[in-house]
Amino acid sequence: MPMTITCEAMGYSCGFGITGESMDQILSGIKHHSLEFHDYSPEELDDPAVIEAWKGAMRQSARPGATRTPRDESDRYIVPH
């Protein structure tokens, strides 16, 4: 089943969205987009903390709105570029 994620759902003020059949496929597109448009370095794209934050955002955005867990992101380690 196709999944879609947007930059906005991941905390960025960007209209980009990507659809894929798997989390790996979507992550690949996110990495490419982040490198090109959000000034991420290749090293940042391979950082496990960055990848885990993106996976968490994908999992969270896939849940129905009424069951999403509110997140306090004031102490968030990964800050959007």
C-alpha positions as CSV (number, residue, x, y, z in Angstrom):
1,M,0.0,0.0,0.0
2,P,1.5,3.4,-1.0
3,M,2.5,5.8,1.7
4,T,2.9,9.5,1.4
5,I,4.9,12.0,3.6
6,T,5.3,15.7,3.2
7,C,8.0,18.0,4.4
8,E,5.4,19.9,6.4
9,A,4.5,16.7,8.3
10,M,8.2,16.3,9.2
11,G,8.4,19.9,10.6
12,Y,9.7,21.8,7.5
13,S,8.0,24.7,5.8
14,C,8.2,23.1,2.4
15,G,5.5,21.9,0.0
16,F,7.4,18.8,-1.1
17,G,5.7,15.4,-0.7
18,I,6.8,11.9,-1.7
19,T,4.9,8.7,-2.2
20,G,6.4,5.2,-2.1
21,E,5.6,1.6,-1.5
22,S,8.0,1.1,1.4
23,M,9.7,3.2,4.1
24,D,13.1,2.5,2.5
25,Q,11.8,3.9,-0.8
26,I,10.4,7.0,0.9
27,L,13.6,7.5,2.9
28,S,15.7,7.4,-0.3
29,G,13.5,10.2,-1.8
30,I,13.7,12.2,1.4
31,K,17.5,11.9,1.5
32,H,17.7,13.1,-2.1
33,H,15.3,16.0,-1.5
34,S,17.0,17.0,1.8
35,L,20.5,17.1,0.2
36,E,19.3,19.1,-2.8
37,F,16.8,21.6,-1.1
38,H,17.4,21.6,2.6
39,D,21.2,21.8,2.6
40,Y,21.9,18.6,4.4
41,S,25.3,17.2,4.1
42,P,25.9,13.6,3.0
43,E,27.1,12.9,6.6
44,E,23.9,14.2,8.1
45,L,21.9,12.0,5.8
46,D,23.6,9.0,7.2
47,D,23.2,10.0,10.9
48,P,21.1,7.4,12.7
49,A,19.5,10.1,14.8
50,V,18.3,12.0,11.6
51,I,17.0,8.8,10.0
52,E,15.2,7.8,13.2
53,A,13.6,11.2,13.5
54,W,12.3,10.9,9.9
55,K,11.0,7.4,10.5
56,G,9.2,8.6,13.6
57,A,7.6,11.5,11.7
58,M,6.5,9.0,9.0
59,R,5.0,6.7,11.5
60,Q,3.3,9.5,13.3
61,S,1.8,11.1,10.1
62,A,0.4,7.7,9.1
63,R,-1.8,7.5,12.2
64,P,-5.3,8.9,12.1
65,G,-5.4,12.4,13.5
66,A,-7.5,11.5,16.5
67,T,-4.9,8.9,17.7
68,R,-1.7,10.9,17.0
69,T,0.5,11.5,20.0
70,P,1.0,15.2,20.7
71,R,4.7,16.0,20.5
72,D,6.5,18.7,22.4
73,E,9.4,19.4,20.0
74,S,10.9,22.3,22.0
75,D,13.9,20.1,23.0
76,R,14.1,18.3,19.6
77,Y,17.6,17.2,18.7
78,I,17.0,17.3,14.9
79,V,16.3,20.9,13.8
80,P,15.0,21.4,10.3
81,H,17.4,23.3,8.0
